[in-house]
Amino acid sequence: MPATSRRPSTDETTAAPDLPQGWSPAVTARHEARLMHLAGRFTSTRTLRRPDLLARAVRGRVVVITGASSGVGAALAGLCADAGAQVVICARSADLLEEVASEIRSRGGLVDAHCVDLGDDDQVRAFAAAVLRDHGRVDVLVHNAGKSLNRSVALSGVRPKDLHATLAANYIGPVRLTMALLPYMRARGEGHIVNVSTAGMLMPAVPRWSLYLASKAAFDWWLRCIACEIADDGIDVTSHYLGSARTKMSASDNVLTRLPSQSAEDAARGVAHSIAHRPRVGAWRPLFAVAGMSALLRGPADRLAARAYRRIPEPRLSASRALPQEDLVFGDPAELAQRCG
Ligand SMILES: NC(=O)c1ccc[n+]([C@@H]2O[C@H](COP(=O)([O-])OP(=O)(O)OC[C@H]3O[C@@H](n4cnc5c(N)ncnc54)[C@H](OP(=O)(O)O)[C@@H]3O)[C@@H](O)[C@H]2O)c1
């Protein structure tokens, strides 16, 4: 029986190795060394230098942050709570969320934590209802939750669960949460929605990041379009294009861990800058030139990316986790190609 039409056993699908929960101390130390640190800071969005400006934007206000159980979201929740906001955080990992909330409360901050899977419509609706019931309004909504996936299409075709989970966390969940809260923000005639997107939106196509970048782009475009519709209701929208940050998400990536990066805390200060200043776009400025060049030189850029794809091997961890979740019902592609000549 061809390998591609084999039905995976339950053991096989659950035996995937675990992802690292953060950057190793050795790699972190390399990135914190002077030159790498400076390069990381230089290639980042502008960061908050005056905490009083964040306090002016959020003190006494309700700030909802998704994906705050770790990384940028957890650091941002701390910054906003320290600035006097009533912070509401959500993610799937109840234990990690509670750790973040306890840390904030120990400093006297106000925080509510909700265990929510953005891939579950009922949980998203219940979360929106709880926020409105408990706090009556949302002043700042930060879409920070995200699921990354760095895997070639050859290995992704037999993993429909990854397709749905990535779309749910990066696109459908955030759309549904916005739709649930937006009428109440519009009725009050005031609010700010921040999308923590990725610098990848302003770059040429990157092989193996298809699902992640497509799902981030879907939400980015959706929010950009509705921004025009809600501007007259007093609601500002910021698309914040984050560069590489040293979090759980990027820890297993053998390319990102070699490029300049910033700490989760610095990345959070960048998002805090966007909350304080409400720009339409938060990004490292030279990326706009990159975006323009990638549009103008799309053919050569795609050919360069194809060469890079051939040279850079599939990330080992990502490949080892790509166990099939479903049969390829059409049979083995190589066998069929051979039969048809
Ligand atoms: N790290 C980077 O280099 C980088 C670069 C550009 C953009 N970004 C963006 O930055 C944002 C923050 O990511 P990070 O780097 O801080 O990574 P992270 O530490 O992995 O944080 C991701 C957060 O999203 C939550 N999440 C994932 N799936 C979810 C779901 N279905 N429902 C609810 N929450 C979910 C995770 O919590 P649970 O697992 O507990 O649910 C976690 O709190 C993401 O939107 C990411 O796309 C990151």
The ligand as an ORCA input file, in Angstrom:
! r2SCAN-3c Opt
* xyz 0 1
  N       7.274     35.701     17.684
  C       7.467     36.273     16.521
  O       8.578     36.242     15.979
  C       6.335     36.991     15.831
  C       6.631     37.714     14.658
  C       5.602     38.405     14.020
  C       4.320     38.371     14.540
  N       4.059     37.657     15.686
  C       2.681     37.670     16.187
  O       2.718     38.077     17.551
  C       1.573     37.559     18.229
  C       1.999     37.031     19.582
  O       2.766     35.851     19.422
  P       4.018     35.485     20.351
  O       5.226     35.663     19.534
  O       3.900     36.181     21.657
  O       3.820     33.908     20.501
  P       3.275     32.996     21.695
  O       4.081     33.206     22.931
  O       3.204     31.638     21.116
  O       1.812     33.566     21.962
  C       0.699     33.211     21.207
  C      -0.522     33.380     22.082
  O      -1.685     33.044     21.307
  C      -2.477     32.145     22.081
  N      -3.284     31.298     21.204
  C      -2.841     30.486     20.215
  N      -3.871     29.841     19.654
  C      -4.998     30.262     20.308
  C      -6.372     29.942     20.214
  N      -6.842     29.053     19.326
  N      -7.239     30.550     21.050
  C      -6.795     31.441     21.978
  N      -5.502     31.778     22.116
  C      -4.615     31.192     21.314
  C      -1.445     31.351     22.902
  O      -2.009     30.827     24.094
  P      -2.543     29.326     24.288
  O      -1.608     28.410     23.584
  O      -2.543     29.197     25.781
  O      -3.910     29.323     23.724
  C      -0.477     32.449     23.285
  O      -0.939     33.134     24.427
  C       0.962     36.513     17.284
  O      -0.202     37.044     16.686
  C       2.019     36.313     16.220
  O       1.467     35.952     14.979
  C       5.039     36.973     16.338
*
